[in-house]
Amino acid sequence: MNKLILKSIALFVVLSLCVVGATHAKEWKTLRVATEGAYPPWNSTEPSGKLIGFDMDVIDEVCKRVGLKYELSAQAWKGIIPGLQAGKYDAIIAGCRSRPSGWK
């Protein structure tokens, strides 16, 4: 459980730094954020289509703290990085599917 908490805090800090750093680069009104929506409890989709989960809670809190509005969109995992590179959205928030080598 402690590892989960530490990873969650690390994710929050990194995302906060990215959002805060990016706010100095241009005038942000709405942050476009993508997630997979198929990896509970990090992110999942309700039958109504609403994205829910820990990732949504984190992005909601980060945006509240920096005073940004945000729009969430679901993106298949395979296309999430190419979508970011193509400018479909400004940020990604998605729980890690596997541990990088060397993590315990």
Secondary structure, 3 states (H helix, E strand, C coil): CHHHHHHHHHHHHHHHHHHHHHHCCCCCCEEEEEECCEECCCEEECCCCCEECHHHHHHHHHHHHHCCEEEEEECCHHHHHHHHHCCCCCEECCCCCCCCCCCC
